[in-house]
Amino acid sequence: HTRMISVIALFKDGRQVVTGSDHIMRMWNVEKGPLMVTPLVKHTRWVLSMCFSSDGKRLASGSRDEPIIIWDAETGAVLSKLQG
């Protein structure tokens, strides 16, 4: 990240962590260090919240741009976008 990290989510097994800074999210493998997938860039404003599903297969994120985005935690693909 090139700006302040505003939010961090750690998967319950401790192996994956995702960080959010402005509109960009990055996924990390805690043991190996490098990014697991390319940066997740679908929000247009600061990411304010995120969490993993209980099985670790999905990641939900929310931002100041209002939609909640559901991501595939392994590939980084957008599974759905919820407008609110």
PLY file of the C-alpha trace (Angstrom):
ply
format ascii 1.0
element vertex 84
property float x
property float y
property float z
element edge 83
property int vertex1
property int vertex2
end_header
0.00 0.00 0.00
1.09 3.55 -0.59
-1.37 5.09 1.87
-2.49 4.45 5.43
-4.13 1.06 6.00
-7.68 1.69 7.20
-8.87 -1.87 7.89
-7.48 -5.37 8.41
-9.25 -8.74 8.52
-7.56 -11.94 9.65
-9.03 -15.32 8.76
-9.70 -17.48 11.82
-6.92 -19.99 11.02
-4.43 -17.11 10.93
-3.07 -18.00 7.47
-4.75 -15.25 5.45
-4.99 -11.53 6.05
-6.55 -8.83 3.92
-5.71 -5.14 4.24
-7.57 -2.10 2.93
-6.10 1.27 2.08
-8.13 3.90 0.25
-10.05 1.94 -2.45
-7.54 -0.93 -2.76
-7.55 -4.22 -0.86
-4.64 -6.68 -0.80
-4.65 -10.30 0.31
-1.63 -11.82 2.01
-0.47 -15.27 3.01
0.83 -14.78 6.56
3.39 -17.60 6.29
4.72 -16.78 2.80
4.29 -13.03 2.79
3.55 -12.14 -0.84
0.16 -11.24 -2.23
-2.14 -14.21 -2.78
-3.96 -12.53 -5.69
-3.65 -9.24 -7.51
-4.95 -6.23 -5.57
-8.74 -6.15 -5.23
-9.87 -2.90 -6.82
-13.64 -2.48 -7.27
-14.49 0.13 -4.65
-14.16 3.78 -5.65
-13.78 5.22 -2.13
-12.10 4.24 1.15
-12.67 0.64 2.26
-14.02 0.80 5.82
-14.93 -2.79 6.67
-14.28 -6.37 5.61
-14.65 -9.88 6.96
-14.14 -13.48 5.89
-16.98 -16.00 5.73
-16.74 -18.73 8.38
-15.39 -21.22 5.81
-12.83 -18.72 4.45
-14.07 -19.04 0.88
-15.59 -15.56 0.62
-14.68 -12.07 1.71
-17.16 -9.22 2.16
-16.08 -5.58 1.96
-17.84 -2.27 2.46
-16.72 1.23 1.61
-17.81 4.86 1.51
-19.07 4.25 -2.04
-21.89 2.19 -0.42
-22.01 -1.21 -2.17
-21.01 -4.35 -0.30
-18.84 -6.54 -2.48
-18.58 -10.31 -2.01
-15.27 -11.70 -3.27
-13.91 -15.19 -3.88
-11.14 -15.32 -1.25
-8.96 -17.63 -3.35
-9.15 -15.96 -6.77
-10.16 -12.39 -5.97
-13.12 -12.60 -8.37
-16.23 -10.57 -7.54
-19.09 -12.96 -6.72
-21.76 -10.32 -6.10
-22.31 -6.65 -5.43
-25.04 -5.55 -3.02
-26.33 -1.99 -3.37
-27.75 -0.47 -0.23
0 1
1 2
2 3
3 4
4 5
5 6
6 7
7 8
8 9
9 10
10 11
11 12
12 13
13 14
14 15
15 16
16 17
17 18
18 19
19 20
20 21
21 22
22 23
23 24
24 25
25 26
26 27
27 28
28 29
29 30
30 31
31 32
32 33
33 34
34 35
35 36
36 37
37 38
38 39
39 40
40 41
41 42
42 43
43 44
44 45
45 46
46 47
47 48
48 49
49 50
50 51
51 52
52 53
53 54
54 55
55 56
56 57
57 58
58 59
59 60
60 61
61 62
62 63
63 64
64 65
65 66
66 67
67 68
68 69
69 70
70 71
71 72
72 73
73 74
74 75
75 76
76 77
77 78
78 79
79 80
80 81
81 82
82 83
